[in-house]
Each structure stands twice: as C-alpha cells, then as structure tokens.
C-alpha cells in the first residue's frame, strides 16, 4: 500500500547552516529521519530544486520540496476492535467512528487504529489502498465514515470525492456568538513554522467550507458545516481563521475562554471538554455499484449532547456575560 506525497517547506533562520537531513526532520516531523534520508538520496526531496546529499548544509530561505511515494513503514495487522457499523454490503462499509480512534497506523500509533479493526472485520481490505479508507476524520473527531471493500468501489468513491459530489455535513460548537453563516474560501497548507499544524497560507491547496448557524448561545455558537473540499483539519483551521475556533481544540483555539459569571458546571465543561467539538453527522454519496443516491446519518455522541445541554441551561439561567 502506498500513496504519493507532495509537500514543501522553507528553511527558517533557526535552521540556517544545518545538515539537509536534520533540517528536513524538523520541517517534516510527520516522517521518520530514515525515510527523509532515503528520499534525499533518491532525489525525491530537493533543496531549491537540486538533488543534494543528506549531509549537505542548507541555509535560511532554502526551499525544500518533497515529491515521493510514501510506502508503509508499519505492519498493518488485523485487530479485534469493535466497530459501530451503520451499513454494509459487498462493496462499501459505513461506520460511526468514535472520538479518540486513529484512522491509519502511523508513527506513534502503530496499531489500535480503524484500519486494524477493518482488516479483522474484512481481511480482503488489506489488498486495497489505505486499507479501503477513502477519506479521514481526525483522531478526536467523531462521526460517519465510508470505506471501500473492493478496488472498483475504492476507485469510484475516490472519483466522487475528487469531483466534490460527496456530501459531508458536520456539527461543530465554536467559541463566540456568530451573527450569521457564510462561506470560507481560503487555501490551506502546512503551517510555515509549526509543521504539525495546518494554516491558511497563500500557497496552500484550495479549501471551501460552508457554515450556517444552528443555535446561537451567549458566547458560543452551534453551526452546521458542509465541505466542498477535504483538507487536513479544514473546519478547525477555517473557523479559527474567522476567529471562531472550536471548543476543546487547543491546537487552533488556544486555552479555554471562560465567560465572566459562568456557572461552575459550564466552567468545568469548557475546561474539561476532552476534544474538539466536531462531529461528522451526515454523509451522502452514490453507491459505487448500483448508482443509488445514499445518505447516512449519525447522531451526536454523548459528550457533545452534554456540552449543548450545559450551554442551553446556562442561557436559560443567566443574562449574557462578557468574557474575562
């Protein structure tokens, strides 16, 4: 199983004069040092468009570009992990992914992932690209996902995603009281300095997010989000860009913001909510064999239901406070 990786970064002042492989390891932390060295030797990781040696020095402003085939470094083994299956036939499997479950094995998560569970459920998926997975949810995002059980179904679903005909709807709870919905059409790419994060950047890939207000609270908003594209962390990045980060998202929202006069229950909820408040609630697609227009819905998990109940209670009990 493999996929083509295309990425880029610029050497900053802090890395000026370092070896190419050392700088690359800091700029592309999601890949192992040995893998980066292999790419350099193969000419798949270039410095200012030139093939270099791993020990060659690079300087501030040097452009590093990766165009390589990413082959698995981990052994994907089947594991008996419970799946919440919403629908299954000979071609596709639709499931409700819980928060906290990683989709693919990777560094730091060699097993215990959704792919390991799928291989135990249907071993033939081991022969498919990415173990049959055609789209991802972040580890701490819950909700509906589809996986392919055959190569033909995999190709068909990937084509639908690339054509932007797959309908994906999410529920999110944001910090801040919005005045209305809108569309965010801003490119997303890797953060120029914090390489484990994404950001709105001029040289990023096109990303379009549509959102509308489902419920406005005193200083929070429940929104319904529809995606045209599926960039990494797209909803989280776009909402933070608009200054409405998701509750429970330290990567893009910073520390919890507590309203002045908030009840102890709300304070505890905001400080202790264990993940970004984001749930994939609906997925619409064409069946890869029958062509039937199908939609799958997934109710909110208990943690998000509790969060919304606390916000409801707070609105009923208090006037609208200001943030400290």
HELIX and SHEET records of a PDB file:
HELIX    1   1 UNK A   13  UNK A   15  5                                   3    
HELIX    2   2 UNK A   20  UNK A   27  1                                   8    
HELIX    3   3 UNK A   33  UNK A   42  1                                  10    
HELIX    4   4 UNK A  114  UNK A  121  1                                   8    
HELIX    5   5 UNK A  123  UNK A  127  5                                   5    
HELIX    6   6 UNK A  129  UNK A  132  5                                   4    
HELIX    7   7 UNK A  151  UNK A  162  1                                  12    
HELIX    8   8 UNK A  234  UNK A  241  1                                   8    
HELIX    9   9 UNK A  250  UNK A  253  1                                   4    
HELIX   10  10 UNK A  264  UNK A  272  1                                   9    
HELIX   11  11 UNK A  302  UNK A  317  1                                  16    
SHEET    1   A 3 UNK A   2  UNK A  10  0                                        
SHEET    2   A 3 UNK A  63  UNK A  71 -1                                        
SHEET    3   A 3 UNK A  45  UNK A  47 -1                                        
SHEET    1   B 8 UNK A  85  UNK A  88  0                                        
SHEET    2   B 8 UNK A  92  UNK A  97 -1                                        
SHEET    3   B 8 UNK A 142  UNK A 148 -1                                        
SHEET    4   B 8 UNK A 278  UNK A 286  1                                        
SHEET    5   B 8 UNK A 167  UNK A 175 -1                                        
SHEET    6   B 8 UNK A 220  UNK A 227 -1                                        
SHEET    7   B 8 UNK A 208  UNK A 216 -1                                        
SHEET    8   B 8 UNK A 182  UNK A 185 -1                                        
SHEET    1   C 5 UNK A  85  UNK A  88  0                                        
SHEET    2   C 5 UNK A  92  UNK A  97 -1                                        
SHEET    3   C 5 UNK A 142  UNK A 148 -1                                        
SHEET    4   C 5 UNK A 278  UNK A 286  1                                        
SHEET    5   C 5 UNK A 293  UNK A 297 -1                                        
SHEET    1   D 2 UNK A 188  UNK A 190  0                                        
SHEET    2   D 2 UNK A 198  UNK A 200 -1                                        
END                                                                             
